[in-house]
Amino acid sequence: MHVVIAWWDGTRGTASGTARTDRSGEAGFGPEAAASLAAAYPGLRDGRWIDEPVAGWEGLALIWDCADSADLFLPVISEQTFGCAPSHRWAFELDDAPSAPGDPDMGPAELELLLRV
């Protein structure tokens, strides 16, 4: 799987200053949104809001089937969600892994660990 972690500086874009919880429903990145996101963006497996309140950054951790899908649809998601390209973006490949034990709604255990760091 292809993972993209994208961050937006809160001072950039048309949506700056808006709390992520307010935008998550508009952008389709709420807790129950995985199925609708996959339908809207082929190749997208899951998406999750991430934030760094001290730095004023908000972002998305997106799990894709492949890099081609991410490259095709991340600009669309960026524009719709934040009104601009991400300030920072990291992408990497992660082997398919079972979900974290005891919680079927969690993603692969490796990604859950990474998002907590």
BAFI-3210 file (N, C-alpha, C; in Angstrom, 3 decimals, decimal comma, padded with zeros to 6 digits):
// residues 117
n [1|2|3|4|5|6|7|8|9|10|11|12|13|14|15|16|17|18|19|20|21|22|23|24|25|26|27|28|29|30|31|32|33|34|35|36|37|38|39|40|41|42|43|44|45|46|47|48|49|50|51|52|53|54|55|56|57|58|59|60|61|62|63|64|65|66|67|68|69|70|71|72|73|74|75|76|77|78|79|80|81|82|83|84|85|86|87|88|89|90|91|92|93|94|95|96|97|98|99|100|101|102|103|104|105|106|107|108|109|110|111|112|113|114|115|116|117]
n.u [000,840|000,356|001,295|000,415|001,339|000,255|000,724|-000,671|000,082|-001,405|-001,685|-001,965|-004,004|-007,568|-009,118|-007,919|-007,560|-009,935|-011,455|-010,478|-012,444|-014,710|-014,303|-013,973|-016,341|-017,389|-015,429|-015,542|-014,006|-014,698|-015,305|-016,832|-016,366|-014,874|-015,881|-017,354|-015,336|-013,651|-015,254|-015,444|-012,815|-011,006|-008,922|-008,244|-007,936|-008,329|-008,704|-007,477|-007,791|-005,134|-003,342|-001,327|-001,387|000,263|002,114|000,305|-000,517|-002,431|-003,539|-003,609|-003,632|-003,321|-004,230|-003,430|-004,027|-001,998|000,829|000,224|-002,555|-002,628|-001,074|-002,717|-005,172|-004,621|-004,088|-006,718|-008,135|-006,666|-007,207|-010,022|-010,305|-008,445|-007,876|-005,461|-002,172|-000,391|001,749|003,818|004,797|004,901|005,625|005,367|005,960|004,158|004,036|001,210|-000,635|-002,042|-004,921|-004,779|-004,811|-007,921|-009,421|-011,253|-011,701|-009,408|-006,453|-003,677|-001,373|001,250|000,943|-000,805|000,868|002,822|001,287|000,832|003,227]
n.v [-001,168|002,310|005,098|008,372|011,225|014,306|017,707|020,846|024,198|026,188|028,875|029,166|029,033|028,872|027,825|028,268|028,592|027,406|025,032|021,600|019,705|020,961|021,060|018,395|016,953|018,334|017,847|015,160|013,526|012,319|010,134|007,977|007,854|006,264|004,424|006,087|007,787|006,051|005,446|007,927|008,572|006,650|003,976|004,934|003,849|004,539|007,375|009,817|012,458|014,453|016,356|019,093|020,949|022,807|023,753|024,688|023,237|021,260|018,157|015,286|011,784|009,440|006,387|004,542|002,404|002,435|004,410|005,832|006,370|008,048|010,217|011,142|011,871|013,304|016,109|017,019|016,411|018,017|020,628|020,753|020,383|022,066|024,216|024,674|023,473|020,976|022,029|020,429|017,148|013,681|010,497|006,983|003,447|000,756|-002,428|-004,560|-005,105|-006,770|-005,446|-003,467|-005,310|-006,172|-003,938|-003,436|-001,162|000,249|001,076|-000,509|-001,874|-000,841|001,690|002,914|003,100|004,851|007,205|007,936|008,783]
n.w [000,000|-000,494|001,262|002,111|003,775|004,418|005,117|006,039|006,470|008,859|008,252|005,580|002,625|001,847|003,840|006,251|009,779|010,482|012,507|012,554|013,057|012,207|009,456|008,743|008,259|006,032|004,088|003,865|005,480|007,911|010,793|009,782|007,094|005,289|003,313|001,533|000,695|-000,665|-002,826|-004,059|-004,713|-006,550|-005,613|-003,136|000,078|002,780|004,955|007,225|009,556|010,763|013,160|014,331|016,815|018,185|016,311|014,517|012,343|010,074|008,744|006,537|006,649|004,325|002,883|000,132|-002,723|-004,621|-005,783|-008,120|-008,018|-005,783|-006,697|-008,718|-007,460|-005,056|-005,507|-006,072|-003,718|-001,970|-002,931|-002,618|000,133|001,524|-000,102|-001,301|-002,253|-000,297|002,425|003,250|002,345|002,612|001,348|001,230|000,900|002,326|003,624|003,227|006,109|008,941|010,688|013,701|016,723|018,217|017,414|014,779|013,261|013,113|011,260|009,547|011,895|011,906|010,696|012,501|014,730|013,697|013,334|015,929|016,887]
ca.u [000,000|001,082|000,830|000,773|001,059|000,330|000,479|-000,932|000,335|-002,686|-001,737|-002,150|-005,239|-008,845|-009,770|-007,086|-008,239|-011,140|-011,140|-010,549|-013,698|-015,693|-014,054|-013,916|-017,592|-017,488|-014,475|-015,773|-013,005|-015,175|-015,042|-017,562|-016,263|-013,982|-016,564|-017,679|-014,078|-013,180|-016,092|-015,157|-011,424|-010,562|-007,598|-008,093|-008,438|-008,753|-008,151|-007,633|-007,288|-004,058|-003,067|-000,244|-001,920|001,305|002,658|-000,781|-000,630|-003,454|-003,162|-004,298|-002,880|-004,131|-003,730|-003,808|-003,601|-000,743|001,288|-000,448|-003,838|-002,337|-000,617|-003,848|-006,271|-004,243|-004,349|-008,160|-008,460|-006,020|-007,957|-011,356|-010,244|-007,664|-007,787|-004,096|-001,325|000,165|003,026|004,776|004,197|005,757|004,973|006,167|005,273|004,011|003,481|-000,106|-000,502|-003,347|-005,323|-004,367|-005,660|-009,012|-010,164|-011,318|-011,771|-008,073|-005,690|-002,554|-000,725|002,420|000,493|-001,333|002,026|003,417|000,439|000,886|004,556]
ca.v [000,000|003,578|006,004|009,777|012,095|015,672|018,741|022,205|025,255|026,836|030,255|029,141|028,475|029,516|027,247|028,439|029,085|026,632|023,810|020,412|019,007|021,639|020,744|016,975|016,527|018,931|017,236|013,728|012,796|012,021|008,771|006,972|008,255|005,440|003,855|007,137|008,277|005,064|005,581|009,216|008,607|005,269|003,647|005,396|002,856|005,152|008,690|010,233|013,781|014,546|017,769|019,492|022,232|023,746|024,371|025,216|022,445|020,235|017,316|014,039|010,553|008,752|005,083|004,300|001,140|002,627|005,797|006,487|006,904|009,181|011,340|011,625|012,437|014,186|017,528|017,288|016,411|019,204|021,828|020,729|020,395|023,156|025,324|024,835|022,282|020,837|022,656|019,329|015,881|012,509|009,311|005,782|002,180|-000,022|-003,752|-004,822|-005,690|-006,905|-004,326|-003,558|-006,272|-005,708|-002,796|-003,588|000,137|000,824|000,680|-001,393|-001,556|000,005|003,054|003,443|003,461|006,029|008,368|008,281|009,300]
ca.w [000,000|-000,607|002,309|001,942|004,912|003,888|006,122|005,592|007,438|009,135|007,769|004,129|002,078|002,118|005,013|007,447|010,965|010,740|013,256|011,707|013,249|011,369|008,059|008,460|007,656|004,706|003,166|003,796|006,233|009,252|011,228|009,009|005,695|004,470|002,142|000,573|000,137|-001,638|-004,017|-004,697|-005,162|-006,784|-005,108|-001,756|001,033|004,036|005,210|008,604|009,917|011,738|013,419|015,223|017,260|018,605|015,098|013,707|011,110|009,943|007,630|006,228|006,411|003,326|002,470|-001,252|-003,319|-005,340|-005,905|-009,242|-007,538|-004,901|-007,524|-009,511|-006,685|-003,949|-005,815|-005,981|-002,290|-001,399|-003,326|-002,019|001,581|002,082|-001,034|-001,796|-002,147|001,056|002,747|003,354|001,931|002,643|000,793|001,375|000,720|003,548|003,342|003,788|007,434|009,604|011,543|015,094|017,423|019,059|016,873|013,325|012,594|013,016|010,087|009,856|013,169|011,659|010,455|013,767|015,529|013,090|013,570|017,346|017,207]
c.u [000,888|000,464|001,319|000,377|001,304|-000,073|000,244|-000,663|-000,982|-002,794|-001,972|-003,560|-006,494|-009,502|-008,979|-007,908|-009,505|-010,761|-011,336|-011,868|-014,806|-015,533|-014,158|-015,202|-017,766|-016,633|-014,686|-014,775|-013,431|-014,948|-015,705|-017,363|-015,481|-014,661|-016,883|-016,423|-013,567|-013,984|-015,750|-013,761|-010,913|-009,118|-007,362|-008,725|-009,017|-008,097|-008,411|-007,065|-006,147|-003,823|-001,916|-000,610|-000,858|001,863|001,575|-000,935|-001,785|-003,096|-004,039|-003,275|-003,779|-003,460|-004,313|-003,386|-002,238|-000,418|000,575|-001,777|-003,619|-001,939|-001,768|-004,862|-005,868|-004,428|-005,826|-008,577|-007,882|-006,823|-009,322|-011,319|-009,579|-007,528|-006,402|-003,352|-000,769|001,490|004,140|004,056|005,257|004,956|005,925|005,301|005,270|003,413|002,090|000,081|-001,881|-003,645|-004,826|-005,323|-006,735|-009,811|-010,183|-011,383|-010,406|-007,386|-004,591|-001,812|000,479|002,017|-000,073|-000,185|002,659|002,605|000,437|002,220|004,576]
c.v [001,235|004,549|007,409|010,509|013,511|016,649|020,086|023,153|026,003|028,259|030,326|028,670|029,177|029,012|027,477|029,031|028,331|025,350|022,590|019,684|019,657|021,233|019,263|016,470|017,060|018,201|015,742|012,911|012,603|010,558|007,698|007,125|007,321|004,911|004,926|007,711|007,334|005,159|006,863|009,262|007,173|005,058|004,094|004,370|003,511|006,526|009,097|011,632|013,622|016,029|017,932|020,883|023,252|024,491|024,999|024,493|021,477|019,390|016,100|012,926|009,714|007,445|004,777|002,900|001,284|004,121|006,534|007,101|008,122|010,409|011,958|012,389|013,344|015,662|017,916|017,372|017,658|020,463|021,878|020,915|021,646|024,354|025,573|023,504|022,177|021,576|021,618|018,042|014,784|011,335|008,131|004,558|001,440|-001,358|-003,850|-005,545|-005,831|-005,681|-004,545|-004,491|-005,590|-004,544|-002,868|-002,264|000,793|000,307|-000,287|-000,922|-000,647|001,454|003,690|003,883|004,748|007,294|008,801|008,912|010,803]
c.w [000,000|000,409|002,001|003,219|004,416|004,991|005,454|006,749|007,615|008,642|006,264|003,785|002,534|003,385|006,294|008,582|011,303|011,458|012,381|011,870|012,426|009,915|007,757|007,814|006,247|003,693|003,036|004,578|007,677|009,584|010,370|007,508|004,784|003,207|001,103|-000,064|-000,938|-002,925|-004,781|-005,309|-005,342|-006,334|-003,684|-000,827|002,279|004,164|006,639|008,784|010,895|011,988|014,387|015,715|017,660|017,398|014,238|012,379|011,209|008,736|007,465|006,107|005,512|002,921|001,094|-001,692|-003,978|-005,443|-007,035|-008,823|-006,654|-005,712|-008,311|-008,651|-005,522|-004,290|-005,698|-004,516|-001,621|-001,689|-002,643|-000,511|002,143|001,152|-001,590|-001,663|-000,720|001,207|002,759|002,980|001,987|002,099|000,947|001,149|002,052|003,163|003,926|005,112|008,040|010,447|012,957|015,834|018,246|018,529|015,362|012,570|012,453|011,768|010,468|011,101|012,968|011,453|011,716|014,670|014,999|013,399|015,023|017,731|017,073]
res [m|h|v|v|i|a|w|w|d|g|t|r|g|t|a|s|g|t|a|r|t|d|r|s|g|e|a|g|f|g|p|e|a|a|a|s|l|a|a|a|y|p|g|l|r|d|g|r|w|i|d|e|p|v|a|g|w|e|g|l|a|l|i|w|d|c|a|d|s|a|d|l|f|l|p|v|i|s|e|q|t|f|g|c|a|p|s|h|r|w|a|f|e|l|d|d|a|p|s|a|p|g|d|p|d|m|g|p|a|e|l|e|l|l|l|r|v]
***
